[in-house]
Amino acid sequence: MTKKVIFLHIEKAAGSTVHDIMYANFFPYYVASPVQYKKGEDNQGRYLDNEKLKKIFKMTPMLKAAGGHSLRCYDEKNIGDVCYFTFLREPKSRYLSHYLYQNEVMGINRKFEDFISDPLFSNFMCRKICGQASSEKAIKAIEENNILPCLVEHFDESLVKLKAFLEENGISDNFVPGYKISNSRSKRVASGDYGLKELTEKFYHQIEENNKEDLLLYEYVKSKFFNQEHGTEILGIKKSYELRIKVGKLIRRIFFVNLEKKVGFNAV
């Protein structure tokens, strides 16, 4: 199997925009279906395992790139020659955004007090990367699994790094990292910050405590990979960007969703 790249999509960390960029640059590009969330259930342990993902790659010979919430790098089953990248976001901001998205989009109506008392959402980024709420183990996973860690707060710079990473790993020498922002909250909600300032001030210490390992992970990535000032680089955008995205999403609906069922992955 030729080398593949997998995007580990962490919730509320610019993933929709990243998927669009990947759709525009890879044909086909596979976005794994998300596992349905049920309140009180830890779905971090429910994912598309490497054995099934390997079958999807094998059944789609042209497929070089995949991504999604339900993909993991710590599955012990061997998937072959792959590299990974992910986007981290400032942990307290990501945490609040996760709560708001559940309320506004997913229809999970609960008070913030209930959300912060739920350990399933604490140190979420570490758990997504290594399966545990440990910055030490998440950093080890990054170092051992050929994972490029990117930052939402350094988005354009991260995309330049991703372009170089794909070239170095023999995935693509024609990656065009330009983009249009997708699925931003400002497009969904027109009523200001929805009490974000008040939530942050009232629960600041608890939010910080719930994300202390994520904060350590974030600072590690920021200091090691984004420790120098870089000039602004104009990112070119892929020709027929929006058409490529539409075609990619159509192929996902009519082909990849059915393929998931064939390999035994029933996510939603």
ChimeraX commands (.cxc) that place a marker at each C-alpha (Angstrom):
marker #1 position 0.00,0.00,0.00 radius 0.5
marker #1 position 1.40,3.40,-0.99 radius 0.5
marker #1 position 1.81,5.98,1.74 radius 0.5
marker #1 position -1.34,7.68,3.02 radius 0.5
marker #1 position -2.10,10.78,5.07 radius 0.5
marker #1 position -4.76,10.89,7.77 radius 0.5
marker #1 position -6.26,14.04,9.27 radius 0.5
marker #1 position -7.13,13.51,12.95 radius 0.5
marker #1 position -10.09,15.86,13.27 radius 0.5
marker #1 position -10.46,17.24,16.79 radius 0.5
marker #1 position -13.85,18.76,17.50 radius 0.5
marker #1 position -14.13,22.55,17.17 radius 0.5
marker #1 position -10.64,23.06,15.77 radius 0.5
marker #1 position -11.26,24.31,12.21 radius 0.5
marker #1 position -11.89,20.80,10.90 radius 0.5
marker #1 position -14.63,21.70,8.42 radius 0.5
marker #1 position -12.34,24.18,6.68 radius 0.5
marker #1 position -9.48,21.66,6.68 radius 0.5
marker #1 position -11.74,19.01,5.15 radius 0.5
marker #1 position -12.65,21.46,2.38 radius 0.5
marker #1 position -8.97,22.10,1.68 radius 0.5
marker #1 position -8.36,18.35,1.48 radius 0.5
marker #1 position -11.38,17.83,-0.79 radius 0.5
marker #1 position -9.97,20.52,-3.08 radius 0.5
marker #1 position -6.53,18.88,-3.22 radius 0.5
marker #1 position -7.21,15.14,-3.19 radius 0.5
marker #1 position -9.49,13.11,-5.41 radius 0.5
marker #1 position -10.94,11.19,-3.85 radius 0.5
marker #1 position -10.75,12.31,-0.22 radius 0.5
marker #1 position -12.52,10.19,2.40 radius 0.5
marker #1 position -14.17,11.76,5.45 radius 0.5
marker #1 position -15.10,9.02,7.91 radius 0.5
marker #1 position -18.63,9.24,9.28 radius 0.5
marker #1 position -18.77,10.52,12.88 radius 0.5
marker #1 position -19.91,8.21,15.65 radius 0.5
marker #1 position -23.31,9.28,16.97 radius 0.5
marker #1 position -22.98,10.99,20.33 radius 0.5
marker #1 position -25.29,10.00,23.14 radius 0.5
marker #1 position -25.37,12.10,26.27 radius 0.5
marker #1 position -23.34,10.51,29.03 radius 0.5
marker #1 position -21.61,8.05,26.69 radius 0.5
marker #1 position -17.88,8.11,26.01 radius 0.5
marker #1 position -17.62,7.75,22.24 radius 0.5
marker #1 position -13.85,8.30,22.21 radius 0.5
marker #1 position -13.51,4.54,22.35 radius 0.5
marker #1 position -15.87,4.08,19.39 radius 0.5
marker #1 position -14.07,4.70,16.12 radius 0.5
marker #1 position -13.25,3.30,12.70 radius 0.5
marker #1 position -10.48,0.87,13.56 radius 0.5
marker #1 position -7.42,0.47,11.38 radius 0.5
marker #1 position -8.46,-2.94,10.10 radius 0.5
marker #1 position -11.64,-1.47,8.58 radius 0.5
marker #1 position -9.86,1.67,7.40 radius 0.5
marker #1 position -7.22,-0.46,5.68 radius 0.5
marker #1 position -10.00,-2.29,3.83 radius 0.5
marker #1 position -11.45,1.03,2.66 radius 0.5
marker #1 position -8.04,2.09,1.34 radius 0.5
marker #1 position -7.61,-1.28,-0.38 radius 0.5
marker #1 position -11.06,-1.10,-1.99 radius 0.5
marker #1 position -10.32,2.44,-3.24 radius 0.5
marker #1 position -6.89,2.20,-4.94 radius 0.5
marker #1 position -6.76,5.93,-5.79 radius 0.5
marker #1 position -7.40,6.98,-2.18 radius 0.5
marker #1 position -4.38,8.65,-0.56 radius 0.5
marker #1 position -6.01,10.84,2.08 radius 0.5
marker #1 position -8.64,10.43,4.78 radius 0.5
marker #1 position -9.83,12.33,7.81 radius 0.5
marker #1 position -12.55,12.61,10.39 radius 0.5
marker #1 position -13.63,12.63,14.03 radius 0.5
marker #1 position -13.76,8.84,14.11 radius 0.5
marker #1 position -10.17,8.13,13.07 radius 0.5
marker #1 position -7.39,7.39,15.57 radius 0.5
marker #1 position -3.62,6.98,15.45 radius 0.5
marker #1 position -3.36,4.82,18.57 radius 0.5
marker #1 position -5.19,1.77,17.24 radius 0.5
marker #1 position -2.75,-1.12,17.66 radius 0.5
marker #1 position -3.76,-2.78,14.39 radius 0.5
marker #1 position -1.19,-2.05,11.69 radius 0.5
marker #1 position -2.49,0.12,8.87 radius 0.5
marker #1 position 0.71,0.31,6.85 radius 0.5
marker #1 position 2.74,3.33,5.80 radius 0.5
marker #1 position 0.83,6.40,6.98 radius 0.5
marker #1 position 1.48,9.85,8.35 radius 0.5
marker #1 position -0.90,12.05,10.31 radius 0.5
marker #1 position -1.69,15.67,10.95 radius 0.5
marker #1 position -4.07,17.39,13.32 radius 0.5
marker #1 position -5.11,20.88,14.37 radius 0.5
marker #1 position -5.10,21.97,18.00 radius 0.5
marker #1 position -6.93,25.03,19.27 radius 0.5
marker #1 position -6.36,27.14,22.37 radius 0.5
marker #1 position -7.90,24.70,24.90 radius 0.5
marker #1 position -10.22,26.97,26.87 radius 0.5
marker #1 position -11.63,28.47,23.67 radius 0.5
marker #1 position -12.09,25.04,22.10 radius 0.5
marker #1 position -13.78,23.74,25.25 radius 0.5
marker #1 position -16.35,26.54,25.29 radius 0.5
marker #1 position -16.96,26.17,21.56 radius 0.5
marker #1 position -17.58,22.46,22.03 radius 0.5
marker #1 position -20.28,23.20,24.60 radius 0.5
marker #1 position -21.95,25.84,22.42 radius 0.5
marker #1 position -21.93,23.58,19.35 radius 0.5
marker #1 position -23.64,20.81,21.28 radius 0.5
marker #1 position -26.34,23.22,22.42 radius 0.5
marker #1 position -26.84,25.19,19.21 radius 0.5
marker #1 position -26.37,22.54,16.53 radius 0.5
marker #1 position -26.62,19.10,18.07 radius 0.5
marker #1 position -29.67,19.94,20.19 radius 0.5
marker #1 position -28.12,18.71,23.45 radius 0.5
marker #1 position -29.81,21.05,25.86 radius 0.5
marker #1 position -27.92,21.25,29.14 radius 0.5
marker #1 position -26.49,23.84,31.44 radius 0.5
marker #1 position -22.81,24.67,31.36 radius 0.5
marker #1 position -22.54,23.43,34.93 radius 0.5
marker #1 position -23.52,19.96,33.66 radius 0.5
marker #1 position -20.99,20.15,30.84 radius 0.5
marker #1 position -18.02,21.04,33.04 radius 0.5
marker #1 position -18.90,18.27,35.49 radius 0.5
marker #1 position -18.72,15.72,32.67 radius 0.5
marker #1 position -15.15,14.30,32.55 radius 0.5
marker #1 position -15.66,13.03,29.00 radius 0.5
marker #1 position -14.95,16.51,27.65 radius 0.5
marker #1 position -11.96,17.37,29.84 radius 0.5
marker #1 position -8.53,17.30,28.17 radius 0.5
marker #1 position -10.32,16.30,24.99 radius 0.5
marker #1 position -7.43,16.97,22.62 radius 0.5
marker #1 position -5.02,14.72,24.52 radius 0.5
marker #1 position -7.59,11.95,24.58 radius 0.5
marker #1 position -8.18,12.32,20.86 radius 0.5
marker #1 position -4.48,11.95,20.10 radius 0.5
marker #1 position -3.42,9.19,22.52 radius 0.5
marker #1 position -6.64,7.87,24.10 radius 0.5
marker #1 position -5.78,9.23,27.55 radius 0.5
marker #1 position -5.99,12.57,29.38 radius 0.5
marker #1 position -2.22,12.88,29.44 radius 0.5
marker #1 position -0.13,15.56,27.75 radius 0.5
marker #1 position 2.99,13.44,28.24 radius 0.5
marker #1 position 1.48,10.50,26.35 radius 0.5
marker #1 position -0.03,12.76,23.68 radius 0.5
marker #1 position 3.39,14.33,23.06 radius 0.5
marker #1 position 4.92,10.85,22.86 radius 0.5
marker #1 position 2.25,9.84,20.32 radius 0.5
marker #1 position 3.05,12.90,18.20 radius 0.5
marker #1 position 6.75,12.08,18.25 radius 0.5
marker #1 position 6.37,8.34,17.58 radius 0.5
marker #1 position 3.55,8.32,15.01 radius 0.5
marker #1 position 4.76,10.92,12.50 radius 0.5
marker #1 position 2.02,13.41,13.43 radius 0.5
marker #1 position 2.28,17.01,12.29 radius 0.5
marker #1 position 0.60,19.14,14.99 radius 0.5
marker #1 position -0.90,22.36,13.63 radius 0.5
marker #1 position -2.54,25.27,15.45 radius 0.5
marker #1 position -5.79,27.04,14.62 radius 0.5
marker #1 position -4.32,30.29,15.96 radius 0.5
marker #1 position -1.49,29.93,13.40 radius 0.5
marker #1 position -3.72,28.64,10.64 radius 0.5
marker #1 position -2.01,29.95,7.51 radius 0.5
marker #1 position 1.44,29.11,8.84 radius 0.5
marker #1 position 0.18,25.62,9.71 radius 0.5
marker #1 position -1.02,25.11,6.13 radius 0.5
marker #1 position 2.41,26.07,4.80 radius 0.5
marker #1 position 3.90,23.48,7.19 radius 0.5
marker #1 position 1.32,20.93,6.01 radius 0.5
marker #1 position 2.28,21.53,2.38 radius 0.5
marker #1 position 5.94,20.85,3.22 radius 0.5
marker #1 position 4.96,17.82,5.34 radius 0.5
marker #1 position 3.00,16.27,2.45 radius 0.5
marker #1 position 5.92,16.82,0.10 radius 0.5
marker #1 position 8.46,15.35,2.55 radius 0.5
marker #1 position 6.32,12.24,3.02 radius 0.5
marker #1 position 5.78,11.72,-0.69 radius 0.5
marker #1 position 2.01,12.29,-0.47 radius 0.5
marker #1 position 1.64,15.32,-2.73 radius 0.5
marker #1 position 3.89,17.81,-4.49 radius 0.5
marker #1 position 0.95,19.86,-5.73 radius 0.5
marker #1 position -0.84,20.85,-2.51 radius 0.5
marker #1 position -2.44,24.30,-2.73 radius 0.5
marker #1 position -3.32,25.46,0.81 radius 0.5
marker #1 position -5.64,28.39,0.09 radius 0.5
marker #1 position -9.13,28.21,1.62 radius 0.5
marker #1 position -12.48,29.77,2.44 radius 0.5
marker #1 position -13.65,29.56,6.05 radius 0.5
marker #1 position -16.35,26.93,6.57 radius 0.5
marker #1 position -18.82,26.27,9.43 radius 0.5
marker #1 position -17.79,29.23,11.58 radius 0.5
marker #1 position -20.06,30.07,14.49 radius 0.5
marker #1 position -20.43,33.67,13.33 radius 0.5
marker #1 position -22.30,32.37,10.27 radius 0.5
marker #1 position -24.72,30.38,12.44 radius 0.5
marker #1 position -25.34,32.78,15.32 radius 0.5
marker #1 position -25.94,36.50,14.97 radius 0.5
marker #1 position -26.57,37.28,18.62 radius 0.5
marker #1 position -23.09,38.19,19.81 radius 0.5
marker #1 position -21.00,36.06,22.14 radius 0.5
marker #1 position -23.96,34.14,23.63 radius 0.5
marker #1 position -22.68,34.79,27.16 radius 0.5
marker #1 position -19.16,33.54,26.42 radius 0.5
marker #1 position -17.56,36.32,28.42 radius 0.5
marker #1 position -19.78,35.62,31.40 radius 0.5
marker #1 position -19.16,31.87,31.24 radius 0.5
marker #1 position -15.41,32.39,31.00 radius 0.5
marker #1 position -15.32,34.77,33.95 radius 0.5
marker #1 position -17.64,32.74,36.18 radius 0.5
marker #1 position -16.04,29.34,35.55 radius 0.5
marker #1 position -12.49,30.36,34.63 radius 0.5
marker #1 position -10.66,28.23,37.21 radius 0.5
marker #1 position -12.76,25.15,36.58 radius 0.5
marker #1 position -12.38,25.48,32.80 radius 0.5
marker #1 position -8.62,25.75,33.26 radius 0.5
marker #1 position -8.52,22.76,35.62 radius 0.5
marker #1 position -10.55,20.64,33.18 radius 0.5
marker #1 position -8.10,21.44,30.41 radius 0.5
marker #1 position -4.77,21.47,32.23 radius 0.5
marker #1 position -3.31,18.58,30.20 radius 0.5
marker #1 position -4.57,20.09,26.94 radius 0.5
marker #1 position -2.97,23.39,27.96 radius 0.5
marker #1 position 0.38,21.65,28.48 radius 0.5
marker #1 position 0.06,19.92,25.10 radius 0.5
marker #1 position -0.87,23.17,23.37 radius 0.5
marker #1 position 2.07,25.06,24.89 radius 0.5
marker #1 position 4.45,22.26,23.91 radius 0.5
marker #1 position 3.33,22.41,20.26 radius 0.5
marker #1 position 3.36,26.20,20.22 radius 0.5
marker #1 position 6.88,26.44,21.67 radius 0.5
marker #1 position 8.40,23.63,19.60 radius 0.5
marker #1 position 6.75,24.14,16.21 radius 0.5
marker #1 position 5.66,27.80,16.22 radius 0.5
marker #1 position 8.39,29.53,18.19 radius 0.5
marker #1 position 9.54,31.95,15.51 radius 0.5
marker #1 position 7.93,34.92,13.82 radius 0.5
marker #1 position 7.04,34.26,10.20 radius 0.5
marker #1 position 6.13,36.75,7.55 radius 0.5
marker #1 position 2.70,36.67,5.96 radius 0.5
marker #1 position 2.52,34.33,2.99 radius 0.5
marker #1 position -0.22,34.65,0.41 radius 0.5
marker #1 position -1.85,31.25,0.01 radius 0.5
marker #1 position -3.00,30.34,-3.47 radius 0.5
marker #1 position -6.37,28.65,-3.73 radius 0.5
marker #1 position -7.01,25.51,-5.77 radius 0.5
marker #1 position -8.67,26.05,-9.13 radius 0.5
marker #1 position -12.37,25.07,-9.02 radius 0.5
marker #1 position -12.10,24.99,-5.20 radius 0.5
marker #1 position -15.84,24.99,-4.48 radius 0.5
marker #1 position -16.69,22.55,-7.30 radius 0.5
marker #1 position -14.07,20.09,-6.04 radius 0.5
marker #1 position -15.61,20.25,-2.57 radius 0.5
marker #1 position -19.12,19.62,-3.89 radius 0.5
marker #1 position -17.95,16.65,-5.94 radius 0.5
marker #1 position -15.97,15.25,-3.00 radius 0.5
marker #1 position -18.95,15.46,-0.66 radius 0.5
marker #1 position -21.20,13.84,-3.25 radius 0.5
marker #1 position -18.78,10.93,-3.63 radius 0.5
marker #1 position -18.70,10.56,0.14 radius 0.5
marker #1 position -22.51,10.26,0.28 radius 0.5
marker #1 position -22.99,7.87,-2.63 radius 0.5
marker #1 position -19.82,5.78,-2.32 radius 0.5
marker #1 position -17.90,5.99,0.95 radius 0.5
marker #1 position -20.91,5.79,3.29 radius 0.5
marker #1 position -21.92,2.54,1.59 radius 0.5
marker #1 position -18.33,1.32,1.70 radius 0.5
marker #1 position -18.29,1.88,5.46 radius 0.5
marker #1 position -21.29,-0.42,5.79 radius 0.5
marker #1 position -19.56,-3.06,3.67 radius 0.5
marker #1 position -16.57,-3.14,6.01 radius 0.5
marker #1 position -18.83,-3.23,9.08 radius 0.5
marker #1 position -18.61,0.37,10.31 radius 0.5
marker #1 position -22.06,1.69,11.19 radius 0.5
marker #1 position -21.34,5.10,12.70 radius 0.5
marker #1 position -24.65,6.98,12.53 radius 0.5
marker link #1:1,2 radius 0.2
marker link #1:2,3 radius 0.2
marker link #1:3,4 radius 0.2
marker link #1:4,5 radius 0.2
marker link #1:5,6 radius 0.2
marker link #1:6,7 radius 0.2
marker link #1:7,8 radius 0.2
marker link #1:8,9 radius 0.2
marker link #1:9,10 radius 0.2
marker link #1:10,11 radius 0.2
marker link #1:11,12 radius 0.2
marker link #1:12,13 radius 0.2
marker link #1:13,14 radius 0.2
marker link #1:14,15 radius 0.2
marker link #1:15,16 radius 0.2
marker link #1:16,17 radius 0.2
marker link #1:17,18 radius 0.2
marker link #1:18,19 radius 0.2
marker link #1:19,20 radius 0.2
marker link #1:20,21 radius 0.2
marker link #1:21,22 radius 0.2
marker link #1:22,23 radius 0.2
marker link #1:23,24 radius 0.2
marker link #1:24,25 radius 0.2
marker link #1:25,26 radius 0.2
marker link #1:26,27 radius 0.2
marker link #1:27,28 radius 0.2
marker link #1:28,29 radius 0.2
marker link #1:29,30 radius 0.2
marker link #1:30,31 radius 0.2
marker link #1:31,32 radius 0.2
marker link #1:32,33 radius 0.2
marker link #1:33,34 radius 0.2
marker link #1:34,35 radius 0.2
marker link #1:35,36 radius 0.2
marker link #1:36,37 radius 0.2
marker link #1:37,38 radius 0.2
marker link #1:38,39 radius 0.2
marker link #1:39,40 radius 0.2
marker link #1:40,41 radius 0.2
marker link #1:41,42 radius 0.2
marker link #1:42,43 radius 0.2
marker link #1:43,44 radius 0.2
marker link #1:44,45 radius 0.2
marker link #1:45,46 radius 0.2
marker link #1:46,47 radius 0.2
marker link #1:47,48 radius 0.2
marker link #1:48,49 radius 0.2
marker link #1:49,50 radius 0.2
marker link #1:50,51 radius 0.2
marker link #1:51,52 radius 0.2
marker link #1:52,53 radius 0.2
marker link #1:53,54 radius 0.2
marker link #1:54,55 radius 0.2
marker link #1:55,56 radius 0.2
marker link #1:56,57 radius 0.2
marker link #1:57,58 radius 0.2
marker link #1:58,59 radius 0.2
marker link #1:59,60 radius 0.2
marker link #1:60,61 radius 0.2
marker link #1:61,62 radius 0.2
marker link #1:62,63 radius 0.2
marker link #1:63,64 radius 0.2
marker link #1:64,65 radius 0.2
marker link #1:65,66 radius 0.2
marker link #1:66,67 radius 0.2
marker link #1:67,68 radius 0.2
marker link #1:68,69 radius 0.2
marker link #1:69,70 radius 0.2
marker link #1:70,71 radius 0.2
marker link #1:71,72 radius 0.2
marker link #1:72,73 radius 0.2
marker link #1:73,74 radius 0.2
marker link #1:74,75 radius 0.2
marker link #1:75,76 radius 0.2
marker link #1:76,77 radius 0.2
marker link #1:77,78 radius 0.2
marker link #1:78,79 radius 0.2
marker link #1:79,80 radius 0.2
marker link #1:80,81 radius 0.2
marker link #1:81,82 radius 0.2
marker link #1:82,83 radius 0.2
marker link #1:83,84 radius 0.2
marker link #1:84,85 radius 0.2
marker link #1:85,86 radius 0.2
marker link #1:86,87 radius 0.2
marker link #1:87,88 radius 0.2
marker link #1:88,89 radius 0.2
marker link #1:89,90 radius 0.2
marker link #1:90,91 radius 0.2
marker link #1:91,92 radius 0.2
marker link #1:92,93 radius 0.2
marker link #1:93,94 radius 0.2
marker link #1:94,95 radius 0.2
marker link #1:95,96 radius 0.2
marker link #1:96,97 radius 0.2
marker link #1:97,98 radius 0.2
marker link #1:98,99 radius 0.2
marker link #1:99,100 radius 0.2
marker link #1:100,101 radius 0.2
marker link #1:101,102 radius 0.2
marker link #1:102,103 radius 0.2
marker link #1:103,104 radius 0.2
marker link #1:104,105 radius 0.2
marker link #1:105,106 radius 0.2
marker link #1:106,107 radius 0.2
marker link #1:107,108 radius 0.2
marker link #1:108,109 radius 0.2
marker link #1:109,110 radius 0.2
marker link #1:110,111 radius 0.2
marker link #1:111,112 radius 0.2
marker link #1:112,113 radius 0.2
marker link #1:113,114 radius 0.2
marker link #1:114,115 radius 0.2
marker link #1:115,116 radius 0.2
marker link #1:116,117 radius 0.2
marker link #1:117,118 radius 0.2
marker link #1:118,119 radius 0.2
marker link #1:119,120 radius 0.2
marker link #1:120,121 radius 0.2
marker link #1:121,122 radius 0.2
marker link #1:122,123 radius 0.2
marker link #1:123,124 radius 0.2
marker link #1:124,125 radius 0.2
marker link #1:125,126 radius 0.2
marker link #1:126,127 radius 0.2
marker link #1:127,128 radius 0.2
marker link #1:128,129 radius 0.2
marker link #1:129,130 radius 0.2
marker link #1:130,131 radius 0.2
marker link #1:131,132 radius 0.2
marker link #1:132,133 radius 0.2
marker link #1:133,134 radius 0.2
marker link #1:134,135 radius 0.2
marker link #1:135,136 radius 0.2
marker link #1:136,137 radius 0.2
marker link #1:137,138 radius 0.2
marker link #1:138,139 radius 0.2
marker link #1:139,140 radius 0.2
marker link #1:140,141 radius 0.2
marker link #1:141,142 radius 0.2
marker link #1:142,143 radius 0.2
marker link #1:143,144 radius 0.2
marker link #1:144,145 radius 0.2
marker link #1:145,146 radius 0.2
marker link #1:146,147 radius 0.2
marker link #1:147,148 radius 0.2
marker link #1:148,149 radius 0.2
marker link #1:149,150 radius 0.2
marker link #1:150,151 radius 0.2
marker link #1:151,152 radius 0.2
marker link #1:152,153 radius 0.2
marker link #1:153,154 radius 0.2
marker link #1:154,155 radius 0.2
marker link #1:155,156 radius 0.2
marker link #1:156,157 radius 0.2
marker link #1:157,158 radius 0.2
marker link #1:158,159 radius 0.2
marker link #1:159,160 radius 0.2
marker link #1:160,161 radius 0.2
marker link #1:161,162 radius 0.2
marker link #1:162,163 radius 0.2
marker link #1:163,164 radius 0.2
marker link #1:164,165 radius 0.2
marker link #1:165,166 radius 0.2
marker link #1:166,167 radius 0.2
marker link #1:167,168 radius 0.2
marker link #1:168,169 radius 0.2
marker link #1:169,170 radius 0.2
marker link #1:170,171 radius 0.2
marker link #1:171,172 radius 0.2
marker link #1:172,173 radius 0.2
marker link #1:173,174 radius 0.2
marker link #1:174,175 radius 0.2
marker link #1:175,176 radius 0.2
marker link #1:176,177 radius 0.2
marker link #1:177,178 radius 0.2
marker link #1:178,179 radius 0.2
marker link #1:179,180 radius 0.2
marker link #1:180,181 radius 0.2
marker link #1:181,182 radius 0.2
marker link #1:182,183 radius 0.2
marker link #1:183,184 radius 0.2
marker link #1:184,185 radius 0.2
marker link #1:185,186 radius 0.2
marker link #1:186,187 radius 0.2
marker link #1:187,188 radius 0.2
marker link #1:188,189 radius 0.2
marker link #1:189,190 radius 0.2
marker link #1:190,191 radius 0.2
marker link #1:191,192 radius 0.2
marker link #1:192,193 radius 0.2
marker link #1:193,194 radius 0.2
marker link #1:194,195 radius 0.2
marker link #1:195,196 radius 0.2
marker link #1:196,197 radius 0.2
marker link #1:197,198 radius 0.2
marker link #1:198,199 radius 0.2
marker link #1:199,200 radius 0.2
marker link #1:200,201 radius 0.2
marker link #1:201,202 radius 0.2
marker link #1:202,203 radius 0.2
marker link #1:203,204 radius 0.2
marker link #1:204,205 radius 0.2
marker link #1:205,206 radius 0.2
marker link #1:206,207 radius 0.2
marker link #1:207,208 radius 0.2
marker link #1:208,209 radius 0.2
marker link #1:209,210 radius 0.2
marker link #1:210,211 radius 0.2
marker link #1:211,212 radius 0.2
marker link #1:212,213 radius 0.2
marker link #1:213,214 radius 0.2
marker link #1:214,215 radius 0.2
marker link #1:215,216 radius 0.2
marker link #1:216,217 radius 0.2
marker link #1:217,218 radius 0.2
marker link #1:218,219 radius 0.2
marker link #1:219,220 radius 0.2
marker link #1:220,221 radius 0.2
marker link #1:221,222 radius 0.2
marker link #1:222,223 radius 0.2
marker link #1:223,224 radius 0.2
marker link #1:224,225 radius 0.2
marker link #1:225,226 radius 0.2
marker link #1:226,227 radius 0.2
marker link #1:227,228 radius 0.2
marker link #1:228,229 radius 0.2
marker link #1:229,230 radius 0.2
marker link #1:230,231 radius 0.2
marker link #1:231,232 radius 0.2
marker link #1:232,233 radius 0.2
marker link #1:233,234 radius 0.2
marker link #1:234,235 radius 0.2
marker link #1:235,236 radius 0.2
marker link #1:236,237 radius 0.2
marker link #1:237,238 radius 0.2
marker link #1:238,239 radius 0.2
marker link #1:239,240 radius 0.2
marker link #1:240,241 radius 0.2
marker link #1:241,242 radius 0.2
marker link #1:242,243 radius 0.2
marker link #1:243,244 radius 0.2
marker link #1:244,245 radius 0.2
marker link #1:245,246 radius 0.2
marker link #1:246,247 radius 0.2
marker link #1:247,248 radius 0.2
marker link #1:248,249 radius 0.2
marker link #1:249,250 radius 0.2
marker link #1:250,251 radius 0.2
marker link #1:251,252 radius 0.2
marker link #1:252,253 radius 0.2
marker link #1:253,254 radius 0.2
marker link #1:254,255 radius 0.2
marker link #1:255,256 radius 0.2
marker link #1:256,257 radius 0.2
marker link #1:257,258 radius 0.2
marker link #1:258,259 radius 0.2
marker link #1:259,260 radius 0.2
marker link #1:260,261 radius 0.2
marker link #1:261,262 radius 0.2
marker link #1:262,263 radius 0.2
marker link #1:263,264 radius 0.2
marker link #1:264,265 radius 0.2
marker link #1:265,266 radius 0.2
marker link #1:266,267 radius 0.2
marker link #1:267,268 radius 0.2
view
